[in-house]
Amino acid sequence: MIRDQSARKPAKDAPKKAAPENKVAPKKMAKALPGRKGAIIVAPSFRRERALIKRGVWPVAGCDEAGRGPLAGPVVAAAVILDPDRIPRGIDDSKRLTAEERERLFDRICATAQVSVAVASRSRIDRDNILRASLWALKRAVVALPEQPRHVFVDGRDRLDTECDCEAVIGGDGIVLSIAAASIVAKVTRDRLMCALAQDCPGYGFEQHKGYAVPEHLDALNRLGPTVHHRTFFAPVAAARAKHMPWTVEPAQDLFSVTEVEVQVEASVEASVEADASANL
């Protein structure tokens, strides 16, 4: 039996069937990642915060820090409680935004949300190490909020020792909207501080690289030596200090040197041997 296939073929002049509309909400739509062919990213959402609100948990804060990796300057932490009815559009992980976008969103976040900032100085970083100084600043930012949250989302692996519930979210600045907002506030605040330090320390380019270990910064360290704003125990800074200020570098201890205790032990052994020899005579 031969079937007539012409009924299945659309006429030449028939309009093409429209593609189905994308029903994904604009805030959750994936977008291409610039500079990486084929890679996509998803904008952070308010989903986790809204789930807590439905359970009666409010306020909910997000917190993040900026400045763990640089060789100079402080670590800046920020905490943000977004107003569910006035969330600025365009909030994203601060690393995905341009400086102009961050500045614009910084003003909108500060105008519509509860915001606090805490700074861990270079001396605290040298004393406590960079991780402990960062966690200290994050906790201080949460405590400094105008209204104490009942739940806190923090970017990273480490939870904060807060009185309220704290949830650590790895990659949270790209997932949780409140953390993304905090990342913008922390980044813009630290960038402004580094621009101010650039005026006190000309020649290092802090206003350009914000203290990160880019070739221009490493070259300035090699030529000029470290400033009081450089983190003492970061390897490139320690090397520059050894070159320009060797008198400030403590000599390494010889692990194989004879200690006073060893000398005393050796002396007591010799004394006992002599005593045994005298007894045998």
Number of C-alpha atoms within 10 A of each C-alpha: 3 4 6 7 7 8 8 7 7 10 9 7 6 7 8 8 6 6 6 6 6 8 7 9 7 9 14 13 13 13 11 12 13 11 7 8 8 8 11 13 14 15 22 22 19 17 12 14 24 15 11 15 14 9 8 9 14 16 17 25 28 31 31 31 29 24 22 17 12 18 26 27 26 27 28 29 31 31 33 31 29 26 15 13 7 12 17 18 10 15 29 27 23 24 14 15 15 10 15 9 15 24 17 13 23 22 12 16 25 15 12 16 18 16 25 23 24 23 23 22 19 21 17 18 21 15 13 12 15 22 12 14 23 27 21 19 22 30 20 20 23 29 18 16 18 11 14 17 22 16 20 28 27 31 26 15 12 14 18 19 12 15 12 14 14 20 17 17 18 13 15 23 29 23 21 24 27 32 36 28 35 34 33 30 31 27 25 19 20 22 22 13 17 23 18 13 20 18 13 9 14 10 14 24 18 23 17 14 17 24 26 18 17 12 10 16 21 19 13 15 24 17 14 14 20 25 14 11 17 22 25 22 16 16 11 18 22 18 19 20 22 16 16 15 13 13 10 9 12 8 8 6 7 7 7 6 8 9 9 9 9 11 11 11 11 11 12 12 12 12 12 11 12 11 11 11 10 9 8 6 5
